[in-house]
Amino acid sequence: MLLENRFPIAIHTPQVGFEVLACGRCLIVSEEVRSKTQRRADLVDGVHALVVDDPADVAQVRRALTRVIDDPVGAQRIGVRGREFVAGRFTAPDVSAVVTRLRRTIEEAKAMSLEGLQQTLSELYADPALRAALATDEAALRGRDLDDRERAAVLELARRLMPQVERFGQMLVHKRLDYFLELFGATAPHLRVHEAAVRERFAREFDFRWRPPAEDVAYFGDFLRRLLVAPWPAHFRGLVRYDECLWRAETTDDPAAPPFERLLDMRIAEPPGLGASVLTPEDRVALAPGVIVERFDYPVHRLVAEGPGARVEPAATVIAFTPRRGATAARAHVMNEELVRLATAAGDGRLVAALLDEAAARHAERPAEAVQRAALQALQLLGERHLIVRGPLQRSQ
């Protein structure tokens, strides 16, 4: 049975049904799959297969199964006719011959321009305009780093196997875009309503080159920045930068810690710490390795949490990104300006007492002792969330 139903990717064309037909077995198939079949009008219900209009209708599925169970001879006849349907309309020798010739070309080549061939094949898969041009005009390959045999192989592939190349290219592009959207998990939900435009632009520009994950992030971030210009909403670019920061922060052995909002507003109400030892004014602290502090024009953390339906209004927001153990992405912490000053002032190693004195000077209108006490509590919590660490960093010589 192949009862695929309401599959979300429109171009998806499953081939499993052909394999069942080629085996001479009675295929029970959904109307959705049958409608995607080449020569679908010739694949007749009850003759070459049993077609279920709506697999969600249990009664329809039951009737098809009952027919096969109650009439095995009739099901066998349907299987035989199904095999004849496949054999009469789809032939493998042409594909096999082309693949054999391509392999021979590669094996016999003395000095092949592999980079030029790979780039051309990538463009052939990704660029519908190139496929259309090659169907009628060999000049479309002019200026490429290809020898005569490679050029002939590309032309034969483009002309004789065009439907397969078309489907394979679309599949690769869509799968690769889905991979990138998984990397940009904060931005992706906001792009869904514009998915057709994103996929169309991505299909035109994607180069199919292999890159390490960090370079993939940079590549897709650059792609989105080229895409997300007016009239795209301005806050989309902030979401892209938010995703990039999650990946840029270095991975360390710091355990995960929950995000937090405001810590130093003279009303500290954060729950108890995460087990870090108590800081004293005599200790030294430093900004933790891998921490990134970024400023945004929109409250991107709220847009991420609430999704595409969030109310969008500009609001200056500062977020610190800290690495976390066992993950390739960092954790985001919303900061107020006083927290940013405390964390960044720690630098490569400062006395806590000096940081407390500076905080008291910034808030001279308040009692110095109260400010220093609040600042010490904030430093403690910053340490527990791995924004600062105890002692100066040891720099390699």
JODAKA-V964280 format. One record per residue. RES is the residue in three letters. SS is DSSP state (H for helix, E for strand, L for the rest). OMEGA is omega in whole degrees, 0 to 359 (999 if undefined). D_LAST is the distance of its C-alpha to the last C-alpha in Angstrom with 1 decimal. Layout:
RES&SS&OMEGA&D_LAST / RES&SS&OMEGA&D_LAST
//
This chain:
MET&L&173&66.6 / LEU&E&188&64.3 / LEU&L&178&64.8 / GLU&L&189&61.7 / ASN&L&179&62.6 / ARG&L&178&61.1 / PHE&L&191&57.9 / PRO&L&182&55.6 / ILE&L&189&54.5 / ALA&L&185&57.5 / ILE&L&183&56.7 / HIS&L&180&56.2 / THR&L&183&58.9 / PRO&L&182&59.0 / GLN&L&184&60.3 / VAL&H&181&61.1 / GLY&H&178&64.7 / PHE&H&179&65.3 / GLU&H&177&64.1 / VAL&H&179&66.6 / LEU&H&182&69.3 / ALA&H&178&68.5 / CYS&L&179&69.0 / GLY&L&179&72.6 / ARG&L&181&72.0 / CYS&L&181&73.3 / LEU&L&170&70.5 / ILE&E&191&70.5 / VAL&E&178&68.4 / SER&E&178&67.8 / GLU&H&179&69.3 / GLU&H&179&65.8 / VAL&H&179&64.7 / ARG&H&183&68.1 / SER&H&179&67.8 / LYS&L&184&64.6 / THR&L&172&66.2 / GLN&L&183&67.3 / ARG&L&185&71.1 / ARG&H&180&71.1 / ALA&H&181&74.7 / ASP&H&179&75.7 / LEU&L&192&74.0 / VAL&L&177&76.9 / ASP&E&179&76.9 / GLY&L&179&79.1 / VAL&L&181&79.4 / HIS&L&182&75.9 / ALA&E&173&74.0 / LEU&E&186&74.5 / VAL&E&176&73.0 / VAL&E&184&72.0 / ASP&L&184&72.1 / ASP&L&181&69.9 / PRO&L&177&68.0 / ALA&L&178&67.6 / ASP&L&184&71.4 / VAL&H&182&71.9 / ALA&H&178&75.6 / GLN&H&179&74.8 / VAL&H&180&72.4 / ARG&H&181&74.9 / ARG&H&180&77.7 / ALA&H&180&75.7 / LEU&H&179&74.7 / THR&H&180&78.3 / ARG&H&180&79.6 / VAL&H&183&77.5 / ILE&H&184&78.4 / ASP&H&183&82.1 / ASP&L&183&82.6 / PRO&H&179&80.4 / VAL&H&177&82.6 / GLY&H&178&82.3 / ALA&H&178&78.5 / GLN&H&178&78.5 / ARG&H&177&80.5 / ILE&H&179&78.0 / GLY&H&179&75.2 / VAL&H&179&77.1 / ARG&H&176&77.7 / GLY&H&178&74.0 / ARG&H&177&73.0 / GLU&H&178&75.6 / PHE&H&180&74.0 / VAL&H&184&70.6 / ALA&H&182&71.9 / GLY&H&186&74.1 / ARG&H&183&71.5 / PHE&L&181&68.1 / THR&L&180&67.6 / ALA&L&186&64.5 / PRO&H&180&65.5 / ASP&H&179&64.5 / VAL&H&181&61.0 / SER&H&181&60.8 / ALA&H&180&62.0 / VAL&H&180&59.5 / VAL&H&179&56.6 / THR&H&180&58.0 / ARG&H&178&58.2 / LEU&H&180&54.7 / ARG&H&179&53.4 / ARG&H&179&55.5 / THR&H&181&54.1 / ILE&H&183&50.5 / GLU&H&183&51.3 / GLU&H&184&53.2 / ALA&L&179&50.8 / LYS&L&182&49.2 / ALA&L&184&46.5 / MET&L&177&46.2 / SER&L&188&44.3 / LEU&H&181&42.8 / GLU&H&179&40.6 / GLY&H&179&43.6 / LEU&H&180&45.8 / GLN&H&180&43.4 / GLN&H&180&43.1 / THR&H&178&46.9 / LEU&H&178&47.6 / SER&H&179&45.2 / GLU&H&179&47.0 / LEU&H&178&50.3 / TYR&H&191&49.5 / ALA&H&191&48.1 / ASP&L&178&50.4 / PRO&H&181&54.1 / ALA&H&178&54.9 / LEU&H&178&53.7 / ARG&H&180&55.7 / ALA&H&181&58.8 / ALA&H&183&58.4 / LEU&H&180&58.0 / ALA&L&185&61.2 / THR&L&190&63.2 / ASP&L&179&61.2 / GLU&H&182&59.1 / ALA&H&179&57.8 / ALA&H&179&55.4 / LEU&H&183&53.1 / ARG&L&177&53.3 / GLY&L&180&50.1 / ARG&L&183&48.1 / ASP&L&182&46.2 / LEU&L&171&48.9 / ASP&L&186&51.2 / ASP&H&182&54.9 / ARG&H&178&54.7 / GLU&H&179&51.9 / ARG&H&179&53.9 / ALA&H&180&57.0 / ALA&H&179&55.2 / VAL&H&180&53.8 / LEU&H&180&57.2 / GLU&H&178&59.0 / LEU&H&183&56.5 / ALA&H&188&57.0 / ARG&H&187&60.8 / ARG&H&182&61.9 / LEU&L&186&59.6 / MET&H&180&59.1 / PRO&H&179&59.9 / GLN&H&178&57.4 / VAL&H&180&54.7 / GLU&H&182&55.5 / ARG&H&181&55.2 / PHE&H&179&52.1 / GLY&H&179&50.3 / GLN&H&179&51.2 / MET&H&181&50.1 / LEU&H&181&46.7 / VAL&H&183&46.2 / HIS&H&179&47.3 / LYS&H&180&45.2 / ARG&H&178&42.1 / LEU&H&178&42.8 / ASP&H&177&43.4 / TYR&H&180&40.0 / PHE&H&180&38.3 / LEU&H&174&40.4 / GLU&H&177&39.2 / LEU&H&183&35.6 / PHE&L&187&36.8 / GLY&H&178&38.7 / ALA&H&184&38.9 / THR&H&190&40.3 / ALA&H&181&42.5 / PRO&H&181&45.4 / HIS&H&179&45.8 / LEU&H&188&46.2 / ARG&H&182&48.9 / VAL&H&178&51.8 / HIS&H&190&50.5 / GLU&H&181&49.7 / ALA&H&180&52.2 / ALA&H&179&50.6 / VAL&H&182&47.1 / ARG&H&180&48.2 / GLU&H&180&50.2 / ARG&H&180&47.3 / PHE&H&180&44.8 / ALA&H&180&47.3 / ARG&H&190&47.5 / GLU&H&188&43.8 / PHE&L&187&42.1 / ASP&L&176&40.8 / PHE&L&179&40.5 / ARG&L&177&37.1 / TRP&L&177&34.8 / ARG&L&172&31.6 / PRO&L&183&29.0 / PRO&H&181&29.7 / ALA&H&179&27.0 / GLU&H&175&28.6 / ASP&H&179&32.0 / VAL&H&180&31.3 / ALA&H&181&30.2 / TYR&H&183&33.3 / PHE&H&175&35.8 / GLY&H&177&34.4 / ASP&H&178&35.0 / PHE&H&181&38.4 / LEU&H&178&39.4 / ARG&H&176&38.4 / ARG&H&182&40.7 / LEU&H&191&43.4 / LEU&L&171&43.3 / VAL&L&182&44.7 / ALA&L&10&48.0 / PRO&L&177&50.2 / TRP&L&180&47.7 / PRO&L&185&47.0 / ALA&L&185&44.1 / HIS&H&178&42.5 / PHE&H&182&41.9 / ARG&H&175&39.0 / GLY&H&177&37.4 / LEU&H&177&38.0 / VAL&H&180&36.2 / ARG&H&177&33.1 / TYR&H&178&33.3 / ASP&H&180&33.3 / GLU&H&180&30.4 / CYS&H&178&28.3 / LEU&H&181&29.3 / TRP&H&184&27.8 / ARG&H&182&24.7 / ALA&L&183&23.2 / GLU&L&176&20.7 / THR&L&178&22.3 / THR&L&180&21.0 / ASP&L&179&22.8 / ASP&L&178&24.3 / PRO&L&181&28.0 / ALA&L&177&30.5 / ALA&L&183&31.8 / PRO&L&178&34.9 / PRO&L&179&34.7 / PHE&L&182&35.9 / GLU&L&184&37.7 / ARG&L&180&37.6 / LEU&L&184&36.2 / LEU&L&173&36.4 / ASP&L&181&39.9 / MET&L&176&41.1 / ARG&L&182&42.8 / ILE&L&181&40.2 / ALA&L&180&42.1 / GLU&L&179&39.4 / PRO&L&181&40.3 / PRO&L&185&38.5 / GLY&L&187&34.8 / LEU&L&175&33.4 / GLY&L&179&32.6 / ALA&L&178&29.5 / SER&L&186&29.6 / VAL&L&176&30.9 / LEU&L&174&28.7 / THR&L&178&29.5 / PRO&L&182&29.0 / GLU&L&180&26.7 / ASP&L&170&24.2 / ARG&E&177&21.0 / VAL&E&180&20.7 / ALA&E&175&18.5 / LEU&E&185&19.4 / ALA&L&179&19.1 / PRO&L&175&17.0 / GLY&L&181&19.2 / VAL&L&176&21.8 / ILE&E&176&23.8 / VAL&E&184&26.3 / GLU&E&177&29.1 / ARG&E&182&32.4 / PHE&E&178&35.6 / ASP&E&181&39.1 / TYR&E&177&40.8 / PRO&L&188&40.5 / VAL&H&179&39.1 / HIS&H&178&38.6 / ARG&H&178&42.4 / LEU&H&177&43.3 / VAL&H&183&41.3 / ALA&H&186&43.0 / GLU&H&176&46.5 / GLY&H&186&46.5 / PRO&H&180&48.5 / GLY&H&183&51.2 / ALA&L&174&49.0 / ARG&L&186&50.3 / VAL&L&174&48.0 / GLU&L&179&47.5 / PRO&E&176&44.7 / ALA&E&180&42.6 / ALA&E&185&39.1 / THR&E&176&36.8 / VAL&E&181&33.2 / ILE&E&173&31.6 / ALA&E&180&28.2 / PHE&E&182&27.2 / THR&E&176&25.4 / PRO&L&176&24.6 / ARG&L&184&26.9 / ARG&L&174&27.0 / GLY&L&180&29.1 / ALA&L&177&29.5 / THR&L&178&28.1 / ALA&L&182&29.2 / ALA&L&175&28.0 / ARG&E&184&30.3 / ALA&E&177&31.6 / HIS&E&177&32.1 / VAL&E&186&34.4 / MET&E&165&33.2 / ASN&L&187&35.0 / GLU&H&181&33.7 / GLU&H&177&33.1 / LEU&H&179&31.0 / VAL&H&180&28.9 / ARG&H&180&28.4 / LEU&H&185&27.5 / ALA&H&184&25.0 / THR&H&178&23.3 / ALA&H&179&23.4 / ALA&H&175&21.2 / GLY&L&180&18.3 / ASP&L&178&14.9 / GLY&L&180&16.9 / ARG&E&172&20.2 / LEU&E&178&23.0 / VAL&H&181&25.8 / ALA&H&179&28.3 / ALA&H&179&26.9 / LEU&H&178&27.3 / LEU&H&179&30.8 / ASP&H&180&31.8 / GLU&H&178&30.8 / ALA&H&179&32.8 / ALA&H&179&35.8 / ALA&H&179&35.6 / ARG&H&182&35.8 / HIS&L&185&38.8 / ALA&L&181&40.6 / GLU&L&180&44.0 / ARG&L&177&43.4 / PRO&L&185&43.2 / ALA&H&183&39.7 / GLU&H&180&39.8 / ALA&H&179&40.8 / VAL&H&181&38.1 / GLN&H&179&35.4 / ARG&H&179&36.9 / ALA&H&180&36.9 / ALA&H&178&33.3 / LEU&H&177&32.2 / GLN&H&180&34.1 / ALA&H&177&32.5 / LEU&H&178&28.9 / GLN&H&182&30.1 / LEU&H&175&31.4 / LEU&H&178&28.4 / GLY&H&180&26.3 / GLU&H&177&29.0 / ARG&L&169&28.8 / HIS&L&171&25.0 / LEU&L&174&24.4 / ILE&E&179&22.4 / VAL&E&181&20.7 / ARG&E&174&20.7 / GLY&L&179&17.9 / PRO&L&176&14.8 / LEU&L&177&12.3 / GLN&L&182&9.2 / ARG&L&176&6.4 / SER&L&183&3.8 / GLN&L&999&0.0
//
